[in-house]
Amino acid sequence: MAKSKISKCQKFDGFHLNPFVNKDFTIEISVLTDNKTFISKNGILEPKEYEFERQLSTKVYRSAVIRDDLMKLKANAHRMWIWIQQTIEPAKAEFKLNKKTYKLSNPKNSSTNTIKQALQELQDNKFIAVSDRKDIYFVNPVYLFSGNRTKAHPEHTEIYKPENPRTKKE
């Protein structure tokens, strides 16, 4: 498996086109003009424009430990975890479990007992924690976060220093 220097995708025996990136694939963006920051274009100062995706996103953090933790979950807890990933609001570390919406999304596996068991399993495995408000749960930011963890929790940041830093060759 070799990486092409021209393309950002991986080549597999010469085939390197993602079949999902076709004429129907569209990424909607918005453009925000900053009237306080200017850039020079051909000697003329113009307001800087920023492009950003319109679709909401949530960061799912990955590591071998996290993967192993996820694999311990039973099917109903997996379904609940995916639902949480898809419904958490931007810049939030908590979610409201709307049982009616969850049941509509997952009609075959959403009895009251199944929901309770899935929530309990996610709590037991430290993916979520119950809050003092009804149907509100906190998400463990080790696994999932909607927004920027470093901005939300600056007091918990630490500069990474590798055990064997590369030395500068002179």
C-alpha positions as CSV (number, residue, x, y, z in Angstrom):
1,M,0.0,0.0,0.0
2,A,1.8,3.1,-1.2
3,K,0.7,6.7,-0.7
4,S,0.7,9.0,-3.7
5,K,2.3,12.3,-3.3
6,I,-0.2,13.9,-5.6
7,S,-3.4,12.4,-4.1
8,K,-4.3,12.5,-0.5
9,C,-6.0,9.1,-0.7
10,Q,-4.3,5.7,-0.4
11,K,-3.6,3.6,-3.5
12,F,-4.7,-0.1,-3.4
13,D,-3.3,-1.9,-6.5
14,G,-3.9,1.1,-8.7
15,F,-7.5,1.8,-7.6
16,H,-7.7,4.9,-5.6
17,L,-11.1,6.5,-6.3
18,N,-13.6,6.5,-3.5
19,P,-16.9,5.4,-5.0
20,F,-18.8,7.6,-2.5
21,V,-17.2,10.8,-3.8
22,N,-19.2,11.2,-6.9
23,K,-21.5,13.7,-8.6
24,D,-24.0,13.4,-5.8
25,F,-21.4,14.1,-3.1
26,T,-21.6,17.8,-1.9
27,I,-20.2,19.6,1.1
28,E,-22.2,22.7,1.9
29,I,-20.0,25.5,3.2
30,S,-20.7,29.0,4.5
31,V,-18.4,32.0,4.0
32,L,-17.9,34.5,6.8
33,T,-16.3,37.8,6.0
34,D,-14.2,39.3,8.7
35,N,-14.3,43.1,8.4
36,K,-11.6,43.5,11.0
37,T,-8.9,41.4,9.3
38,F,-7.7,42.3,5.9
39,I,-5.4,40.6,3.4
40,S,-3.6,42.0,0.4
41,K,-4.7,40.9,-3.1
42,N,-2.8,42.5,-5.9
43,G,-1.9,45.5,-3.6
44,I,-5.5,46.0,-2.5
45,L,-6.6,45.3,1.1
46,E,-9.7,43.1,1.1
47,P,-11.6,41.7,4.1
48,K,-10.5,38.1,5.0
49,E,-13.1,35.4,4.3
50,Y,-13.4,32.1,6.2
51,E,-15.0,29.0,4.8
52,F,-16.5,26.4,7.1
53,E,-18.7,23.4,6.7
54,R,-22.4,23.8,7.5
55,Q,-23.0,20.3,8.7
56,L,-22.4,19.8,12.4
57,S,-19.5,17.6,13.5
58,T,-18.5,15.8,16.6
59,K,-15.0,14.6,17.4
60,V,-14.6,10.9,18.1
61,Y,-11.3,10.3,19.8
62,R,-9.3,7.2,18.8
63,S,-6.8,5.0,20.5
64,A,-6.3,1.2,21.1
65,V,-7.6,1.7,24.6
66,I,-10.7,3.5,23.5
67,R,-11.4,0.9,20.8
68,D,-11.1,-1.9,23.4
69,D,-13.4,-0.1,25.7
70,L,-16.0,0.3,22.9
71,M,-15.7,-3.4,22.0
72,K,-16.7,-4.4,25.5
73,L,-20.1,-2.8,25.1
74,K,-23.2,-4.8,24.2
75,A,-25.2,-4.1,21.1
76,N,-27.8,-1.9,22.7
77,A,-25.2,0.2,24.4
78,H,-23.4,0.6,21.0
79,R,-26.6,1.8,19.4
80,M,-27.2,4.3,22.2
81,W,-23.5,5.5,21.9
82,I,-24.0,6.1,18.1
83,W,-27.2,7.9,18.8
84,I,-25.4,10.1,21.3
85,Q,-22.7,10.9,18.8
86,Q,-25.3,12.0,16.3
87,T,-27.4,14.1,18.6
88,I,-25.0,15.9,20.9
89,E,-25.3,19.6,20.4
90,P,-22.3,21.7,19.3
91,A,-19.9,22.8,22.1
92,K,-21.7,20.7,24.6
93,A,-20.4,18.0,27.0
94,E,-23.8,16.8,27.9
95,F,-26.9,15.6,26.1
96,K,-30.6,15.2,26.8
97,L,-32.0,11.8,26.2
98,N,-35.2,12.3,24.4
99,K,-36.7,8.8,24.7
100,K,-39.4,9.5,22.1
101,T,-36.8,10.5,19.5
102,Y,-34.6,7.6,20.4
103,K,-37.5,5.2,20.0
104,L,-38.3,6.6,16.6
105,S,-34.6,6.2,15.5
106,N,-34.4,2.7,16.9
107,P,-37.9,1.2,16.9
108,K,-36.9,-2.5,17.2
109,N,-34.6,-2.1,20.2
110,S,-36.0,0.6,22.3
111,S,-38.2,-0.7,25.1
112,T,-38.0,1.1,28.4
113,N,-35.9,-1.7,29.9
114,T,-33.5,-1.8,26.9
115,I,-32.9,1.9,27.1
116,K,-32.3,1.7,30.9
117,Q,-29.9,-1.2,30.4
118,A,-28.0,0.6,27.6
119,L,-27.7,3.8,29.7
120,Q,-26.6,1.8,32.8
121,E,-23.9,0.0,30.7
122,L,-22.6,3.3,29.3
123,Q,-22.5,4.6,32.9
124,D,-20.8,1.5,34.2
125,N,-18.1,1.7,31.5
126,K,-17.6,5.5,32.1
127,F,-18.8,6.7,28.7
128,I,-21.5,8.8,30.3
129,A,-22.5,10.0,33.7
130,V,-25.9,11.0,35.0
131,S,-26.4,14.6,36.0
132,D,-28.7,16.1,38.6
133,R,-31.3,17.1,36.0
134,K,-33.8,14.6,34.5
135,D,-32.7,12.8,31.4
136,I,-29.5,14.9,31.1
137,Y,-26.2,13.0,30.9
138,F,-22.5,14.1,30.7
139,V,-20.3,12.6,28.0
140,N,-16.8,11.5,28.9
141,P,-14.6,13.9,26.9
142,V,-12.0,11.2,26.7
143,Y,-14.2,9.4,24.1
144,L,-16.3,12.1,22.5
145,F,-16.6,15.9,22.3
146,S,-18.6,18.4,20.3
147,G,-16.5,21.5,20.1
148,N,-12.9,22.2,21.2
149,R,-11.7,20.4,24.3
150,T,-8.7,22.6,24.8
151,K,-10.9,25.7,24.9
152,A,-13.5,24.1,27.1
153,H,-11.0,22.7,29.6
154,P,-7.8,24.8,29.3
155,E,-6.8,23.9,32.9
156,H,-6.5,20.3,31.8
157,T,-4.1,20.8,28.9
158,E,-0.6,19.5,28.9
159,I,2.2,19.9,26.4
160,Y,3.2,16.5,24.9
161,K,6.8,15.6,25.4
162,P,7.9,12.3,23.8
163,E,10.0,10.0,26.0
164,N,12.8,9.9,23.4
165,P,12.8,13.3,21.7
166,R,14.7,13.4,18.5
167,T,18.0,15.2,18.8
168,K,19.0,17.8,16.3
169,K,21.9,16.6,14.1
170,E,24.6,19.1,13.6
